[in-house]
Amino acid sequence: MKRIASRDNPLFKELRKLSSTSQARKHAGLSVLEGLHLCQTYLAVIGAPRHAVFDAHRLDRPEDCHPELLALHDQAPVDRQVWLEGKLMQDLETVQAGQGVVFVVDTPSPVLPERITESCVWLDRIQDPGNVGSILRTCAAAGVRHAFLSEETAFAWSPKVLRSGQGAHFSLTIHEQVDLEALMARLDVPLIATTLDDAQSLYGPALPSKAAWVFGHEGQGVRPALQRGAQLRVHIPQEAAAESLNVAAAAAVCLFEQRR
């Protein structure tokens, strides 16, 4: 276990850089998990992080420390623990009410499968981190274990996406920077595009038990080439006076309709 009391400490400088810039995280191949739930889930599902960073002020006063933080400290390998003294922890936490723990972990970089034979989700240029995280969370809940993200989609391992995903990342295989048009050649399951144009009601056709669902850009929708390559194009019936559903809400409706 290391204790750090100075902002000039080389490890602290590295941690602060990782927590503050996406370029540093991508260059190092590392991600930063913030808060009890994400860190607990990572430890339970994946295992030990690179660094388990704790607020020393809280741990030094166990009588006032949150029981879950104490338990997480007990579970994390001692040789991976870093305790930050004073107000150093505040330099790493990105939310106002931080919970006193940050994990630094290796960012997964899985290899694309030769063939796609299971249900999956394709995210085509979805740029809002909250939408991406919510869709990944829905995938985990609906039993869809694979996600393919296009080049212009928000980075799945950014802090905002991780917070929205609420630990879903650790039960999924997430491929990023994917050429979705080229990926169609690897499909052994039908491609279903969600679109308002020339589409059937989601509740009309019998949905396949396995499928690749493609959800598109918040304003532009699914790109035309992917729509043309889809075996099925569906829309979600709704009240005429309402605008189209948020893409994360639409994904939840579609994936759970398939599950049903």
RALINDA-V420307 format. One record per residue. SS is DSSP state (hx for helix, st for strand, lp for the rest). PSI is psi in whole degrees, 0 to 359 (* if undefined). OMEGA is omega in whole degrees, 0 to 359 (none if undefined). Layout:
BEGIN
SS/PSI/OMEGA ; SS/PSI/OMEGA
END
This chain:
BEGIN
lp/135/179 ; st/139/172 ; st/133/181 ; st/129/182 ; lp/352/186 ; lp/140/175 ; lp/346/179 ; lp/356/179 ; lp/131/183 ; hx/319/180 ; hx/320/178 ; hx/320/178 ; hx/320/178 ; hx/316/180 ; hx/318/181 ; hx/321/179 ; hx/317/179 ; hx/322/182 ; hx/340/188 ; hx/339/184 ; lp/133/178 ; hx/327/180 ; hx/319/179 ; hx/319/180 ; hx/314/181 ; hx/319/181 ; hx/322/182 ; hx/348/184 ; lp/32/184 ; st/155/176 ; st/157/182 ; st/122/178 ; st/131/185 ; st/132/175 ; lp/160/186 ; hx/311/188 ; hx/312/181 ; hx/317/182 ; hx/321/177 ; hx/315/183 ; hx/317/179 ; hx/314/182 ; hx/322/182 ; hx/323/187 ; hx/316/186 ; lp/311/181 ; lp/207/187 ; lp/139/176 ; lp/174/171 ; lp/310/179 ; st/133/172 ; st/104/189 ; st/125/183 ; st/154/173 ; st/109/183 ; hx/326/181 ; hx/320/180 ; hx/315/183 ; hx/334/178 ; lp/348/178 ; lp/69/186 ; lp/333/180 ; lp/336/180 ; lp/358/185 ; lp/145/178 ; lp/131/182 ; hx/325/181 ; hx/328/177 ; hx/319/177 ; hx/317/180 ; hx/320/179 ; hx/320/176 ; hx/319/180 ; hx/329/184 ; hx/331/183 ; lp/137/179 ; lp/133/184 ; hx/322/183 ; hx/351/177 ; hx/357/186 ; st/140/174 ; st/122/179 ; st/126/179 ; st/127/181 ; lp/171/179 ; lp/226/181 ; lp/21/183 ; hx/326/182 ; hx/327/181 ; hx/336/178 ; hx/341/181 ; hx/328/185 ; lp/136/184 ; lp/355/177 ; lp/153/185 ; lp/313/182 ; lp/71/180 ; lp/156/185 ; lp/6/172 ; lp/19/178 ; st/138/176 ; st/134/174 ; st/139/169 ; st/123/187 ; st/161/175 ; st/132/177 ; lp/122/179 ; lp/144/177 ; lp/72/185 ; lp/153/178 ; lp/139/178 ; lp/138/177 ; lp/150/177 ; lp/320/177 ; lp/146/177 ; st/111/187 ; lp/355/182 ; lp/165/176 ; lp/143/181 ; st/170/178 ; st/135/175 ; st/128/178 ; st/114/186 ; st/97/174 ; lp/33/176 ; lp/118/194 ; lp/341/181 ; lp/122/182 ; hx/324/179 ; hx/321/177 ; hx/316/181 ; hx/313/180 ; hx/319/179 ; hx/321/179 ; hx/318/178 ; hx/321/178 ; hx/320/177 ; hx/319/178 ; hx/311/181 ; hx/319/182 ; hx/328/183 ; hx/356/179 ; lp/17/176 ; lp/116/193 ; lp/359/185 ; st/134/179 ; st/138/179 ; st/121/186 ; st/130/180 ; st/170/184 ; lp/325/184 ; lp/6/177 ; lp/147/179 ; lp/142/182 ; lp/123/188 ; lp/332/186 ; lp/18/173 ; lp/155/182 ; hx/320/182 ; hx/320/178 ; hx/318/179 ; hx/317/179 ; hx/318/179 ; hx/327/181 ; hx/337/175 ; lp/40/176 ; lp/356/181 ; hx/329/182 ; hx/326/190 ; hx/353/175 ; hx/8/182 ; lp/157/167 ; st/114/187 ; st/119/178 ; st/132/182 ; st/165/180 ; st/44/185 ; st/137/171 ; lp/97/186 ; hx/327/179 ; hx/318/178 ; hx/330/183 ; hx/338/181 ; hx/331/181 ; hx/343/182 ; hx/2/186 ; st/130/168 ; lp/11/175 ; lp/158/181 ; st/147/173 ; st/127/179 ; st/123/179 ; st/137/174 ; st/123/184 ; lp/157/177 ; lp/349/186 ; lp/128/175 ; lp/53/185 ; lp/152/176 ; st/160/173 ; st/139/176 ; lp/329/186 ; lp/6/181 ; lp/290/184 ; lp/157/173 ; lp/122/182 ; lp/142/177 ; lp/153/180 ; lp/333/177 ; lp/138/182 ; st/159/170 ; st/117/180 ; st/130/178 ; st/124/178 ; st/138/192 ; st/179/180 ; st/141/185 ; lp/326/181 ; lp/323/187 ; lp/346/181 ; st/198/180 ; lp/134/182 ; lp/147/186 ; hx/321/183 ; hx/323/179 ; hx/325/175 ; hx/318/180 ; hx/328/181 ; hx/355/183 ; lp/141/175 ; lp/341/181 ; st/134/177 ; st/125/185 ; st/155/172 ; st/161/180 ; lp/115/179 ; lp/139/179 ; lp/175/180 ; lp/140/184 ; lp/329/184 ; lp/346/183 ; lp/147/174 ; lp/174/182 ; lp/155/180 ; lp/150/168 ; lp/144/187 ; hx/326/179 ; hx/322/177 ; hx/319/179 ; hx/319/179 ; hx/319/179 ; hx/316/179 ; hx/314/184 ; hx/313/185 ; hx/324/179 ; hx/336/172 ; hx/320/176 ; hx/318/180 ; hx/320/179 ; lp/*/none
END
